[in-house]
Amino acid sequence: MKKEYDFSRGKRGAVLATAGKTRITIYLDDVILERFKAESERTGKGYQTLINDALAKHVNNAEQPVTAAQVRKILREELAQTR
């Protein structure tokens, strides 16, 4: 082991970049974070992975077009409320 190391050309951050992922800072409600951490304990899957999965699922569902069956269901529900 050397007595001194030269870090003058060193860079901050992760040694190995994760392809397709970006590190961010995010503020979540305590109850939300507690729920995901509890789920993490139950499943053994990391809580950040669970949060990412939930966000991905939401985004994928939001991109789905509304089907004719869904429109009929919505209309039936709305018409039932007006009667």
Backbone bond lengths (Angstrom), bond angles and torsions (degrees), N, CA, C in turn:
res aa  C-N    CA-C-N  psi(-1)  N-CA   C-N-CA  omega(-1)  CA-C   N-CA-C  phi
1 M - - - 1.445 - - 1.524 108.77 -
2 K 1.340 115.72 134.96 1.454 120.09 -179.35 1.523 110.73 -74.05
3 K 1.335 116.41 155.72 1.460 120.54 175.37 1.517 110.32 -74.26
4 E 1.332 117.27 -32.49 1.464 121.68 -179.63 1.526 109.98 -136.41
5 Y 1.302 114.98 146.39 1.456 121.81 176.28 1.517 108.32 -123.05
6 D 1.334 116.15 144.41 1.467 121.08 -179.38 1.526 109.08 -98.59
7 F 1.327 116.09 109.57 1.458 121.88 179.31 1.524 111.96 -104.05
8 S 1.317 117.56 14.49 1.469 120.65 -175.28 1.532 112.23 -63.40
9 R 1.305 118.24 -26.35 1.470 120.64 178.78 1.527 111.63 -107.03
10 G 1.319 116.14 14.86 1.464 120.91 179.71 1.522 111.26 -72.54
11 K 1.312 115.28 156.32 1.462 122.02 178.48 1.510 108.83 -121.36
12 R 1.347 116.02 144.71 1.451 120.92 177.82 1.517 109.92 -80.95
13 G 1.306 115.77 155.75 1.457 120.06 174.77 1.508 111.53 116.26
14 A 1.316 113.92 -176.18 1.462 120.76 -178.32 1.520 110.62 -65.33
15 V 1.305 115.51 144.74 1.456 120.65 178.78 1.526 109.42 -68.21
16 L 1.322 116.13 -44.99 1.457 120.92 178.12 1.525 108.87 -113.20
17 A 1.298 116.65 118.22 1.463 120.59 178.24 1.524 109.87 -71.49
18 T 1.321 116.36 141.29 1.456 121.34 177.50 1.526 107.89 -91.12
19 A 1.311 116.69 117.52 1.465 120.91 -178.29 1.519 110.28 -67.02
20 G 1.323 116.68 131.54 1.453 121.51 175.34 1.512 114.56 82.22
21 K 1.322 118.01 7.36 1.465 121.11 179.57 1.520 108.61 -132.63
22 T 1.327 115.41 149.36 1.458 121.80 179.25 1.516 109.00 -129.23
23 R 1.312 115.93 134.27 1.465 121.10 177.33 1.521 108.38 -80.35
24 I 1.341 115.75 130.02 1.463 121.27 178.22 1.526 109.40 -135.77
25 T 1.314 114.75 166.93 1.461 120.93 170.04 1.510 106.67 -109.23
26 I 1.322 116.41 133.08 1.461 121.09 -177.71 1.520 108.31 -140.77
27 Y 1.320 116.21 141.69 1.453 121.28 176.29 1.519 108.47 -102.65
28 L 1.337 116.11 126.03 1.451 122.28 179.23 1.522 108.74 -120.81
29 D 1.314 116.98 152.12 1.459 120.39 174.12 1.521 108.76 -61.24
30 D 1.336 115.80 144.23 1.466 120.71 -178.30 1.521 112.14 -56.93
31 V 1.340 116.45 -41.52 1.469 119.11 -177.76 1.529 111.61 -65.83
32 I 1.321 116.58 -33.58 1.474 120.53 177.99 1.526 109.22 -66.83
33 L 1.316 115.82 -48.47 1.460 119.67 -179.26 1.531 111.30 -62.96
34 E 1.329 117.11 -41.00 1.462 120.69 177.88 1.531 111.20 -60.81
35 R 1.339 115.87 -40.30 1.467 119.96 -179.88 1.526 110.71 -62.75
36 F 1.336 116.37 -45.51 1.463 119.44 -179.14 1.532 111.49 -68.67
37 K 1.320 117.51 -35.16 1.466 119.84 177.40 1.530 110.89 -68.06
38 A 1.339 116.75 -38.17 1.467 119.87 176.48 1.526 110.30 -64.53
39 E 1.320 116.35 -42.97 1.471 120.96 177.28 1.528 110.24 -62.25
40 S 1.323 116.19 -37.56 1.458 121.43 178.01 1.525 111.04 -62.33
41 E 1.324 116.36 -43.64 1.470 120.75 177.65 1.522 110.76 -62.13
42 R 1.338 115.40 -40.61 1.463 120.95 -177.57 1.522 111.98 -68.36
43 T 1.338 116.53 -41.72 1.461 120.60 -173.53 1.523 114.46 -96.68
44 G 1.337 116.42 -20.55 1.459 119.26 -176.23 1.509 113.01 82.12
45 K 1.327 116.97 4.64 1.454 122.93 178.41 1.529 107.86 -96.19
46 G 1.325 118.97 141.15 1.455 121.87 -178.33 1.522 113.04 -59.29
47 Y 1.342 115.91 142.78 1.468 118.47 -176.99 1.520 112.13 -65.90
48 Q 1.333 118.09 -31.99 1.461 119.81 177.53 1.523 110.70 -68.13
49 T 1.311 116.07 -36.45 1.470 120.58 176.20 1.524 109.93 -64.41
50 L 1.341 116.74 -41.33 1.463 120.42 178.51 1.527 111.48 -63.43
51 I 1.329 116.82 -41.38 1.465 120.70 177.74 1.524 109.76 -63.31
52 N 1.323 116.93 -44.32 1.467 121.09 179.14 1.531 110.57 -61.51
53 D 1.338 116.90 -42.26 1.468 120.98 178.96 1.532 111.06 -62.26
54 A 1.349 116.23 -42.01 1.467 120.17 179.85 1.526 110.87 -64.90
55 L 1.323 117.05 -41.38 1.469 120.17 178.30 1.525 111.13 -66.46
56 A 1.322 116.77 -41.24 1.470 120.20 178.93 1.523 110.69 -63.18
57 K 1.326 116.46 -41.58 1.465 120.54 178.85 1.528 110.44 -62.49
58 H 1.327 116.26 -43.46 1.465 120.37 179.24 1.528 111.20 -61.79
59 V 1.321 116.50 -45.32 1.467 120.89 -179.55 1.522 110.18 -63.01
60 N 1.330 117.21 -43.42 1.464 120.53 -179.67 1.521 111.47 -65.13
61 N 1.339 117.46 -38.25 1.464 120.59 177.98 1.519 111.02 -69.00
62 A 1.321 117.21 -36.36 1.461 121.11 -178.92 1.528 111.33 -67.70
63 E 1.318 117.05 -25.36 1.460 120.90 -177.85 1.526 112.77 -86.26
64 Q 1.324 117.45 -9.48 1.459 120.54 -178.32 1.526 109.76 -74.62
65 P 1.326 117.94 133.97 1.463 119.74 177.33 1.529 110.87 -68.90
66 V 1.311 115.53 152.37 1.462 120.93 178.48 1.528 107.92 -75.40
67 T 1.317 116.33 130.63 1.458 120.58 -178.91 1.525 109.86 -88.13
68 A 1.319 115.91 163.88 1.462 121.48 177.82 1.527 110.32 -61.63
69 A 1.322 117.61 -37.36 1.464 121.17 179.14 1.524 110.62 -64.07
70 Q 1.325 117.17 -38.97 1.454 120.31 178.28 1.530 111.22 -67.14
71 V 1.317 116.80 -39.36 1.467 120.77 178.42 1.525 110.05 -63.27
72 R 1.351 117.07 -44.22 1.460 120.36 178.57 1.532 111.04 -61.14
73 K 1.321 116.51 -42.68 1.464 120.82 179.86 1.532 110.28 -62.65
74 I 1.301 117.21 -45.52 1.474 121.61 179.19 1.521 110.35 -61.21
75 L 1.323 116.63 -45.04 1.468 120.22 179.81 1.524 111.36 -62.50
76 R 1.342 117.52 -43.33 1.465 120.65 177.96 1.520 110.96 -59.74
77 E 1.326 116.44 -43.91 1.463 120.61 -179.79 1.531 111.05 -64.56
78 E 1.318 116.92 -41.66 1.472 120.49 -179.05 1.527 110.82 -69.24
79 L 1.322 116.34 -40.84 1.469 119.40 179.55 1.534 110.47 -66.71
80 A 1.320 117.36 -36.16 1.463 121.01 179.11 1.526 110.49 -65.05
81 Q 1.311 118.02 -32.33 1.473 121.84 -179.67 1.525 111.69 -74.24
82 T 1.339 117.65 -26.47 1.468 120.56 -177.38 1.519 111.98 -84.03
83 R 1.303 118.79 -12.72 1.476 122.10 -176.95 1.490 111.00 -83.40
